[in-house]
């Protein structure tokens, strides 16, 4: 998935000291789930990956799969 895919899906750029990455918070003010990308210096051939924050075993490399996850989480969020 490309950096542009992350931007189009609503991810926000966050900056570290020597790198940047993207995040997207889903949920309510009370409970949030964070999706986080790898850092820009960890991309391979311009391809980005997204993880559930603190759960790196859940890795998304396909925009289609990530978009479906985001839609499902937004649809099923209780307010």
Rosetta blueprint (number, residue, H / E / L):
1 X L
2 X L
3 X H
4 X H
5 X H
6 X H
7 X H
8 X H
9 X L
10 X L
11 X L
12 X E
13 X E
14 X E
15 X E
16 X L
17 X L
18 X L
19 X L
20 X E
21 X E
22 X E
23 X E
24 X E
25 X E
26 X E
27 X E
28 X L
29 X L
30 X L
31 X L
32 X E
33 X E
34 X E
35 X E
36 X E
37 X E
38 X L
39 X L
40 X H
41 X H
42 X H
43 X L
44 X E
45 X L
46 X L
47 X E
48 X L
49 X L
50 X E
51 X E
52 X E
53 X L
54 X L
55 X E
56 X E
57 X E
58 X E
59 X E
60 X E
61 X L
62 X L
63 X H
64 X H
65 X H
66 X H
67 X H
68 X H
69 X H
70 X H
71 X H
72 X H
73 X H
74 X H
75 X H
76 X L
77 X L
78 X L
79 X L
